[in-house]
């Protein structure tokens, strides 16, 4: 089917980019994840190439430059594109592994110990915290969304225990397409 606007034919698009997040025609974020991973690796290369003198000495400088210039790429709008498949979770986490591995005085340590030395957290944990923060903001009306709305569902389904506090119930998904949606 061909669509027109003001007598101009609108071409088909298999990938659409909105607010810096690309999604393909099957509503998958594979291209977006590949793009952010490549961009993060590129910035790591630039960082290590241009700051050779600081790389081996100053942990605070390296942590600051990583959290300011590289990690925001990996965290931007993660509530929208958070990966479901292990291969994408690992490819995103491998960026941080690669960064900490390039620091010479901690390169021989295991990954979790390198994170402890650098005072960083795994990226998967940061995505979970971001999702929980978003749920909290929606549920307590700290966001522009109404408190009874979650994308993909008409309401936040809650049940109450004896303590009268609400718990979120994950909606049922028939396919994997929306299983990991916010």
C-alpha positions, 0 to 999 in steps of 0.5 A: 500500500502506498501512502501520500501526504500533500501529493507526495509519496511517503516511502516505506521505512524498515527502521525508524529513529525517534529521539535517538532510538531506532526501531525496526519494522518488527518492533525490535531494537537490535539495530539500536543496540548495535549502534550504541555499542559501536559508539561506546567502543569508539569513545573508549578508543578516543579516550585511551588514545588521547589521555595516555598520561592519565590512563595508568595513574588516576582511577578517579579521572577514568571513572569520571570520564567513563561515567560522563562520556561513555556510560550515558550512551549505554543508558540513554532511554534504556527503559524503552530498548532494554534487551531481552536476549542474552547476546545483547545483554552481553554485548552491552556489558562487554563494553564496560568489560573492555573499558575496565580491561584496558586499565593496566593496573587492574586488567588482570583482575576478574570483571567484578573486582575491576568494577569494585576497584573502579566503584562501578556497577554492572550495566544490567543492574543499572537498567533494572534500577532505571526501570524500578525508578520509572515505575516508582515515578509513574505509580506515585504520580511524579511523572507526566503519565497518569498513575494508572498507566503503563505502556502496553497495558491499561492499568498497573495491576496491583494486589494488596497484602495484609500490610496494605501496600501495593505490589506490581503484577507483571502482565501476561505476554503471549509472544516474546515481542512485548515480554521485555517492554517497560 
